[in-house]
Amino acid sequence: MNASFLAQNPMSRRAFAEQLAKASLGVTLLPHLVPAAETAPAVDPKTLPGFGRAKNVIWLQMIGGMSHIDTFDPKTGDSKGARDAIQTKAGYQLGGYLPTLAKDHSDKMAIIRSMTSKTGVHASGQYLMRTGYEQRGTIKHPVLGAWAQEILGKSSKTLPSSVCVNRGPEHGNGFFSAAFSPLPIHDPEAGLQYSQFAAGQEVMTKRLALLNKVDAGFRSKFQDTNLKAYSDFYDDTLKLLSSEDLNAFKLTDEKSDEREKYGMNKFGQGCMLARRLVERGVRFIEVTQGGWDMHNDVDDGMEENGTIIDTAISALLSDLKSRGLLENTMVVLCSEFGRGPKINSRNGRDHHPKVFSTMLAGGPVKGGTIYGSSDKEGSSVADKQTTIQDFHSTVGHAMGMDVNQIVMSPSNRPFTVGDKGEVIKDVLA
Amino acid sequence: MYKNTGKYASIIPAIQRIYFEELGGHPGIKSRNFIVALPLQPQPPRFESMKTSISGLLLLSLTLSLGAAETPPIASSTPLLAPDGNANFRTWTNTTGKKVEASFRGIESGNIFLQTRDGYVYRLALDTLIPEDQKLAQSLKPEGLGIPKDPGLAQAAAIIDKGVLMGLTKAGQKPNPLASDEQFIRRVYLDLAGRIPTREEALAFINDTSSSKRASVIDTLINDDGFTSRMYNYMSDMLRVTDDAQKSKFFTYQEWLKQQIADNRPWNLVVREMMTADGKLLENGATGYLLRDRGMRLDNLSLTLSTFLGANVACAQCHDHPFADWTQRQFYEMAAFFGASDTYNNRKGGGALGMNLRNLREELGQQAFAQARRLMYANQLKIADGEKNDTTLPDDYKYVKDGKPGDAVAPKLISWTKEDHRLRCYQNVESALKKADDDSHLREVFADWMTSPDNPRFAMTISNRLWKLAFGVGIKEPVTDLDDPNASSNPALIHHLANEMVRLKFDLRAFMRLLCNTQTYQREAVTAELAMGQPFYFPGPILRRMTAEQAWDSCVTLAIGDKVDHFKMKRADTYAQVMNLGSAELSMEVLKEKLDAMQNMRQSSMFGDAPKGKGAKKKGKRAAMMREASATNNEEEDYSKPQMMGGLVLARASELRQPEREDHFLRMFGQSDRQIADSNSEEGSVPQVLMLMNGEAQEVLSSRQAMAVSAAEKQESAQGQVESLYLSFFSRKPTAEELKSIYEDINNGLKPGDLAWVLFNSREFVFVQ
């Protein structure tokens, strides 16, 4: 099937949908089918910069709405927060709470200062930021890690292809198989939940042998896909539990001064875990950091959270660079929305989706780039308005996914990586 | 049970067919010693003739509706199968020399049960038959499913079987053999009671020699509390029931819904009430359906249409549907029925004090202020209807052919075919809209149309959903898209089931009872792989993984046996009483009283907010262990508190948090987060398997605390122990081969707890055959 399918085929829309329904109990991939824009020829993504050059992605999601003005889009005048901005070597300024990033990594980062969204509510904003889709009551959308597993396949033989750190697995596989759901690590310090065997090795070996024996008849009787999948999950789990790769989750293997470089907190240790997972072939790791909902005392909050992310991301970028991993690992930072230019009566800032910032580094990202801008107050977009869908499309494209490729959900609705956003070519090389 | 009673009475006189003329009677009339039974049908159940050009279908449906009437009742050489596929017919003769051709269904208390070709089952006194036939009956093995509870039910079930059989035959397939008692009992418990049977329940059934035991167990389970739990879990997923929404607790909605199911209120009335409920959530739980999506009228409507009518309109909310025929304008016209209903009630709820709550921050302090706000939120959740529908086309409306952004939209119904408008439910809406003085009754008008027995999709949608609940897959998938029922695997059957739902007056228990009494339900599960894209014709149910709730409730059953249903979560009354400000003017004094009451309520464990932050889990565990300790000290059984083991609250999923926390067994096993309708997952994942292998549930179930393990340990022989665990986990005894191989391992040092771990982790445990 190609772009002209609908135009050429006299079949009605309903007949077409029915045919799809018959052809798919699961998801269906329709490469390059572009129903809304039959006239525009699909662009070969390989001709655009950066395609497929981010083998791994570390997705840093700031929960609560990170103040863009105090971090990646500093302002002067009334909007300015408590700290002065810092001038970087790359020519742009960063907020005063990010000294190390400003000093050592400005050449690695591209900053988009013209992000905008209509969603000013936390839960649905986070959903949109994670999936690129507006939240609906009728369907769940996948995160980029799940998209990549669908389109590009598994990234590791033993480890899962996606991991999420400091959060549960909701906002994960979306309408794809549950097998694509990210492996949740609730606390990087505690490692992988339930990875301690229920009994000693000897007993466990006997139990597993007996399990195989007892269950063999049932398993061979039914040729059921989900049943087979379960058996595979048991195999995968046992493979993981007996694999060297399981050590990736053991941060205690690292020297304590190495760990301290990242900061001894959940986000810092999460970033270190992300690096260790990238080294072992996990494609997509999300690390979250909460505490950004600074309605009160934004200076206090920024001092705490700013220091946490400044330390952790600096250590992460340095480590990735020195290990030769930054070449093909993209690090992105985002938040469900920004915070307003006006400091409120409680010295806080309130939700502000109208304009905010995101940061990208590594892989094909053109370091030292500032893309788009907000107005003088940091209140609205001044130039090159960028949607969350554009942001998703850019990251997805860098991961090697054609953002025009349509995937039909099991309910037969068409979806694309980044919900028809545009790849921001200017931040990619 | 074989009497003309209750709700069926009114529809009986329509039966006019004469079957037993030679025997001297006809159905419904007690004549001599024959025929006491009455069919349920007002007429032979008909598969509605198709509004389709698909050739063959029409023919098939005709065969079905006429088949029964045209079949000569008396011995005939025509090798026509009975509706359920039963082929073993013989001629029975009574002492007066009259004859009937029927298959033998069993003997009970001096009566013989015979099924004629139309599926109808007759009960006759055995001694009215000639001696040879009496003798024969004593030696014959009963055909099919044994003795049914109700002759009409047997016929209705047989007609469904016939419909399935027609689909199978057309596809060149054969039905599966009947499931064994062991397979059946486990399946029917999971489907109707939502859990596996206990060892004792399984044994009792297996050892029961009565021919009517299958029908009996269905009737027991269908009327049990377990069914309420099971349906509530299903509906909570379908309706996205949550404890927390709109900064408030939705306990009154939950308990209202549970009560509807417990009372077996007809589905059309339940749904109608959800659509039309007025007032405060605290006072009227039924308002919860609309208030769940307060301020999101369009999302709510989209769900209403897909959930209850299988109208696939989600796309049309934002643009004309790309494939189906729904337009965005049609969507807005439907939304207009809710256009006068106000789910925001911002300015009311706390009187002057509510308005000025902000000023109380200083006086109350941060924490009490936050509680005061919760109080206000809870009291603001209310629906009221205004006089004017305010629906307008959206700002980005782009279909110039029929409107522009901001245009007012009048209510108008969607339809699936042009003929639909002739249906009474459409006519009623038209006249109601004409008659109305204002828009304040639009919701009622909509609800009457939607839940009407002649709505083209309402009965069909719920019957297809319940069919899926029993068989694992809908006749039409997904169940939220019935726009074209003829695209289903068996159009005649899906239409027939819709008619049956109407005939049964939307009694969901009666409908499930009917499905479970079919041979199709009681066949072996399909072993072949379901090929992608191939329609499924139901040679039997499919192999299903337990739902999260079935698996959890089964774990609880393994741990505490049939006490599983003892604990009932009751929160609504207390919550409503504490939170409701009533209509009185709110003073500072009343506010402080309320805040104290809220404080007390929060301290009781059932209402406690989930502990948050660092160490919360540990704290929670410690508290749980303390409660556990105090519970075991208490000799008397106290059903007001759930039993605890290993930090787990051992109560039904329906009596726990809605939904559970994300690291709970239920969620890790696929319980929906209740954000998306029908999103329970039956898939595995590595974290899930890690939990099954090493988590809390296996810890409890492989310990002596668990009833299944302690019962096994009471057995003296190793063989007895293995057998006991197999019955507990699989509802069957182990085969000789299994016994032998496990016996070796037991000799090798494995304990009953280890075997419990093994059975818990086996596919046979989590998959229902």
Interface residues (C-beta under 8 A of the other chain):
Chain A: R13 R14 F16 A17 E18 L20 A21 K22 A23 S24 L25 G26 P35 Q135 R136 G137 T138 I139 K140 P160 G168 P169 E170 S177 A178 A179 S181 L183 P184 H186 L192 Q193 Y194 S195 Q196 F197 A198 A199 V203 K206 R207 A209 L210 L211 K213 V214 D215 F218 R219 K221 F222 Q223 D224 T225 N226 L227 A229 Y230 S231 F233 Y234 D236 T237 L240 L241 P410 S411 N412 R413 P414
Chain B: R240 D293 M296 D299 N300 S302 L303 S306 N312 A314 C315 H321 P322 F323 A324 D325 E477 P478 T480 D481 D483 D484 A487 A525 T527 A528 E529 L530 M532 G533 P535 I542 L543 R545 E662 D663 G670 D673 Q675 I676 A677 S679 S681 E682 E683 G684 S685 V686 P687 Q688 V689 L690 M691 M693 N694 G695 Q698 E699 S702 E738 S741 I742 D745 N748 G749 L750 D754 L755 W757 V758 L759 N761 S762 R763 E764 V766 F767 Q769
